Amino acid sequence: MRAMQPYETLDAVPAPLLDIRDLRVSFDTPHGLVKAVGGVSWSLSPGETLGIIGESGSGKSVGLEAIMGLIKSPPGHVSGQVLFDGRDVLTMAERDRRQLRGEKIAMIFQDAMSALNPSLTVGTQIAEVYRLRRKCSQAEAERKAIELMDRVKIPSAKTRVGCYPHEFSGGMCQRVMIATALALNPQILIADEPTTALDVTVQRQIMTLLAELQREDGMALVLITHDLGLVAETVDRAMVMYAGRIVESGPVDALFETPTHPYTRGLIRSMPRLDGASGALHAIGGTPPAAGRMPRGCAFHPRCEQRVDRCLTERPNLRMVAKGQAAACHLAEETRHD
Amino acid sequence: MTAVDAQTLPQDEAHDRAAAITSRAYFGALMRDRVAFVSAIFLGLLLIAALGADLLAPYEPNQANLRARFVPPLGTARDGGFHLLGTDELGRDLFSRLMHGARVSMSIGLLGALCSGIVGITLGVLAGFYRGLLEDVLMRAVDGMMALPSLLIALFILFVIGPGFGNLILIFTLLHWMVFARMARSLTLNHQQHTYITAARAIGGSDRRIILTHLLPNMISPLIVLFTLEIAVLILSEASLSFLGFGVQAPQSSWGLMIARGREYISSAWWLVVMPGAAIFLTALALNLVAAWARAITDPVQRWRWLTPPRRNSQPIDDED
């Protein structure tokens, strides 16, 4: 996929499909206001595949949920701008926004087994949006459901439309989920760790399927994951998130070849490799900060091996370090010349 | 590649499963569960008796016959009439009166449970879905109303607005919606955390749609059980209110009223109290026993366990490995 659409050509696309500007998400909790996402900006071009990498609690899912409008307020607070085709989604009327979801932007979830309604047949669920928006008959909806099930390669779709989710395996449930998302040919598909709950062979099948569907429809894909291998294989561009902020972003090749931020470097070093030395895997010391107790200065400094005094007091901003690649580290330049 | 792998697997099973969910399968499941089966038959007969009382009852329920007073069960009156369950102090056939009484008792139970269920479930789901002030106010109201001695309140209100069928339903709705509200709220809170609710929102479902097509169907099976049990509770409440003289009024008859009337003759004609008492007991028992079956049959995840005969070892369909 990457070979077909080199990043350089995407760079030239004038208007991004989705433009996120300074998105912030925070929650009221009994312990005060907790910032989950603190000022994130990124954009997505049509047909692009973007990976968002981060540990649990780094704000990657919450940020995407905010874009989809799935954050309940109160206790949630969302600010910033989310421009879809130039229109700010966050200030839209709820009605228009609902129209956008499913129709233009669709989302699939981590645990497909629990993301499907156990009391409705898969056919009903797949065709639900379609029926809702296109106001078609029951029979037509079922035809559409079978067609979509064929597209996501669920065998003998005709006999399976009437089955319930609990009669399907995890991978099949994820396919149903994808079929549901594809019903209206959305322009953006957000996949929140689509393969985490699946075993490795099924993971690959699902990713291949997503890549195929993306190629056929030309939709943009946002892949949230903590699986670096998955990112390296499928994504055009990736962002690394830590403690609610982007610490590094860039074309995926550049990120893997010349990681600049110490966190990114740590992540890549902690991946098992087939070549090179055997032995214990590298691990990043410490734990990510709790959302309520963010350290001053750079959020990563307590775990950083290279920190200098400046890191304790001043938060680094994201800045360009190479073509298309940006990092939020005071020592970015020095690191790159090592 | 998946498609190819999967094609080679037997597809009969999926087909079987789909075909299995028919009315025959429901009946078969009921047959295997003996206790539920007997209870269902009893309730069915009761329903027929109540609905068809006018045609099926052997005697006119309010027809006094002084030559046939206090005929014991299975006895024959002096005029030659056979009375299955005996007659009362006015010579009225107890069996016929029970059939007509069933109509009143059953419809009060059903309607009362239905009305309180609709009110309670609506309020409970709204409280659980929207939380906030609505939930606080509503749930405190529930707590408060649960603390009230319901029989006393019922007596007081019925004393003010007067007895009768409609007023009984009103009282029962007023005094029993809380049970449904509490359960509906906790079920809503529980199910709202599931990803499929978020997923429904993510495809652009409105609140109304999420509640009606995603929340309620998943909550229905425990609510059905509660509903069945409430019918039994209401039949019993109606009996006690009628017994105290604040429920159904003569010439209408209900089981509770029959017990109240028969009390005076308990030493000489035991059947006047025992027969309606047994009717109440058996109905409540049958409803309780059927409740368990109703739960299993309305839960899509559990349903197939009941529908497929136990000897078959059914596994979830797995194509991928």
Interface residues (C-beta under 8 A of the other chain):
Chain A: E65 M68 L70 R98 Q99 L100 R101 G102 E103 A106 M107 F109 Q110 D111 S114 A115 L116 N117 P118 S119 L120 E128 V129 L132 R133 K153 I154 P155 S156 T159 R160 G162 C163 Y164 H166 E167 F168 S169 G170 G171 M172 M177 T180 A181 A183 T201 V202 Q205
Chain B: M1 T2 A3 A6 Q7 L9 Q11 A14 H15 R17 A18 H194 T195 Y196 T198 A199 A200 R201 A202 I203 G204 G205 S206 R209 T213 H214 P217 N218 I220 P300 V301 W304 P316 I317 D318 D319 E320 D321
